[in-house]
């Protein structure tokens, strides 16, 4: 998610992160005055797994994926049938 720099006339500059489609031209500062967005060099923040999950959730809310077939009901078991695995220590 990109970081954008905003400048408040009384407080100075601060950074805020927005999706590229959602960035406003002005943002209310903590003091209550409108802060204008300033054009700066690109500074892309590397979001973690949580940020990627939020972005993916937002994308699927607007454009849900289409299911073409019913998922396979059979799943492989998580346990092994090898008798030697039963003797291994448990975590």
N, C-alpha and C positions, 0 to 999 in steps of 0.2 A: 504494500500500500504506500503510495507516495506521500511525502511530507510537504506541506505547503507553508510558506512564511507569510504571516499577517503582521501589519504594523498599526498599532494604536497611537493616536496623537498624544495621549498622556502617559501611557505605560511603556511604549516602545514596541519591539518586535517579539513575536512568539511563533512557535511552530505548531501545526495541527495536522493530523493525518486524516485523509478522506480518500474514498475511491475516486478514480478519475472522472466518473460520470456524475458524482455527487458534490464536487467541490464548489463552495459558494464564492461569490466575488467579495462579499463582506461577511464578517463574523463578529458577533458581540463579544467584546473583551470582558475580563473579570470586573472591570470598573463600570461596565455598562455602556461604554461608547462603542460605536462601530469601528472595527479594524478592517482596513482594506488589504486585499491580497496583493503581495509583491511578487514580481517575476524574478526568480532566482535560477541558478543552475540546478539541474535535476538531482534530487537526493532521494533515492528510493530506499525505504526501510524494508528490511527482511523480516516479514512476519513469521511467527511460529506456526505450529500445527493448529492452534486455536484460531488464529487469524484466517488460515486457509479454510478451515471448517466453516467459519462465519461467512466468508465470501462464497463458498460452494452452496451453503444453505440459502443465502440470498438469491443466488443465480437460479436455483431449482424452484424457488417460490415464484419467480416470474416466468420461467420457462421449464416446466417439469418434463422429465424424460418420458418418452413413450415406450411402453412395454409391448413387445411384439409376440411374446410367448409366455406361457406359464413356466416359472422356474422349476428345475428338476427337484423333486421331493427327496431323492436319495442323497444322503451325505455320508461321507466316509467317517468311520468312528475315530475318535481322538485317541483311543487306547490301542495298544499294540497286542497282537496275539502271540508274540514271542514270549515264552516262559522265562527267559533270562531277564527280560525287562522288569518283571515283578520283583526281582532281587535287588534292583538298583535303589539307592537311598532316595527318599522323597525330599523335595525342597521345603 
